[in-house]
């Protein structure tokens, strides 16, 4: 198995070398307003994520664009791995849509922005029965056998495990990876602490579990954490921009 993942290891290490340093993140987060934040991001390796943004870009457009960046990252990583691991990597694409899908399956009404979202518009039907049927048809793994929903992390995780190749069952590195994610599931009140803990443990795993399947998922986790941090910086400033415009009206 290590030989299979030598290329993935090399790509993950190269990408890791491009990640923003703590000092760069501090500089970004000290900026005032969306325009300044965007100007600073465009001088980093995350520039491509904000190519089409301006100081007037709405929060919904920002959210949609960053979810698209996640999809592109997963598609890229799929090309690094052996064919037998591609279904498991591909399934991580849906993590970006999981909160919205859970909302719809819990009976929530489609939000206006969902109709314009390429990944979610097919699930934003007019009535709850249509919405549930469309999700069940496209993503049966998020539904239990009796038709009730379990569109959360447990359902996603259960199906992800099923997509692993047979010889990955009991892989201690993957089991450890799952445990660190579950222990740091975002319940902390401070997002910085939550991200910092996950990042530290993912980097440690990436360093000590070289050329293994877990390499790929550690990389994806680190990419997700960077996008989450970028999202937070963008949305905080975009929302304040909206409040400032309302106050001035």
Secondary structure, DSSP 8 states (H G I E B T S, - for coil): -TGGGHHHHHHHHHHHHHS--HHHHHHHHT--HHHHHHHHHTTSTTGGGGTT--TT--HHHHHHHHHHHHHHHHHHHHTTS-HHHHHHHHHGGGGGTHHHHHHHHTT----GGGGG-TTTGGG--SSHHHHHHHHHHH-GGGB-TTS-B-TTHHHHHHHHHHTS-GGGTT-HHHHHHHHHHHHTSS-SS-HHHHHHHHHHHHHHHHHHSTTSHHHHHHHHHHHHHHHHHHHHHHHHHHHHHHHHHHHH-
